[in-house]
């Protein structure tokens, strides 16, 4: 705080000095409020502002380069409010977020998320004190419920997981392992009357080897299960046993009232709150031209020299996901010719192809999974839906079965990973089930790209280019399932996220001597558009090895270019570029939290014809 205040005091003193030197005749007829609002500030300057935004939001505090930066208070029209530290328009540092319901979070923030140490108090008085990651309880924490229950222990992605102790209001308590918010594996529960069970648990109930000792010292030990037919127990009666005990009492009486209190339901998370775009009466903020920065944050002092060597693209699209025309305003450079009809990528998988049978299996499995009847899923999924063990195996014999059609391929088994989650994701992405099946399982064959990537994966495209199917390793499947819950929440929170859309995760197990398993994921194809993509760039924000060693004459429309091949400067609408940068930051934060390092930004360019002969001009890399 002292550093920010010192900066502001110096700025205000400099302004007073400037007024004394140059006089105030030229602003004599301007209101003080308007003068303050439209003052010219240098790029990076931090100053105090009070803003009534166009949508009714209100902000007061430190401001820089058109967004909150420093310490400030932001009040949304729906009643939510944040007071605390800001960094380039994001809640970053320590602060307090309050909801109109009366709920509050007081603690650390990172890139808009509740992240770090913090305390959340719900509208009914429930309190959690502990560690957070991306809005989720994660790490060690203490939860105190309004009904008197209390949990202290480890959390993972918003649920109890690991070692922890849960104490009910009647004095009973459980100490042991947790998984997905339920008592699991090994643990001990001691009831208020002194009875005790110690042993194995599953889904919140005793299951497996264990012993239950009643208050009078009578004890049952052996294999436990809620199903009496699966129980295999031995009674060790006490010396003066006068009560006849029934092991079913453990489930019907003792555990009846030992329920785990439900988790909080937050209607809107701090990271979902968007800041209104502020516009000054002069239409620009700040008044000085921004200097371009490189990927490592350094200022580019030779920007004017670079501009004379680079082409310029104007993109007036407001939708971040749109890939419509961008016009090339510079006609200098080396021309290249694009054919009017571009051949589709890949080799069609027809009968006789080595992967023809695999394609048939894949199409049969997708048709079975997507066409399986079921209720319309709710967007509010239970934690159990994300359990990596949530998978469905289906056998496909050639003659068909009660659930599968006859087919001409060899027998295979089909696995669906977390089917409810991916069904809900397709609904979230507004994918029609019939269209989805038609794209992948229609009469048209898939196309296999000519060579696998560095990872050794193979890629297949649907006939309409809408979906890409990638073969993946078992370790990659585990990584996707591990991050699936936060991935789902990220897409729910940010409509314009640039992350790849996943539509399904599956496995085909071939029978016979090979016993081969092929795992694959279905993704959206970024370059599915009505416009021809003339140039494709894979940008990693690095310069090491990021140049394609090909002359211009050999670069095709399908050639993947790299960072140092990009010789264009993009001119974008100011409001759009601010939101674009924020979304890039949010997505990068998500990938960082999930410990994913190898990712890049795909960019496709479409050039308009400027002379009617299908000739396009691009800047010469040599200047």
PyMOL commands that set and color helices and strands:
alter all, ss='L'
color gray80, all
select helices_A, chain A and resi 2-22+25-27+32-37+228-230+249-254+270-272+303-307+356-371+383-386+419-428+433-441+474-493+552-554+563-565+574-593
alter helices_A, ss='H'
color red, helices_A
select strands_A, chain A and resi 47-52+58-64+67-75+81-87+90-98+104-110+113-121+127-133+136-144+150-156+159-167+173-179+182-190+196-202+205-213+219-224+232-236+311-315+327-328+334-337+347-348+391-396+412-417+447-448+459-461+467-472+502-510+517-524+535-539+560-561+568-572+601-605+615-618
alter strands_A, ss='S'
color yellow, strands_A
deselect
rebuild
show_as cartoon
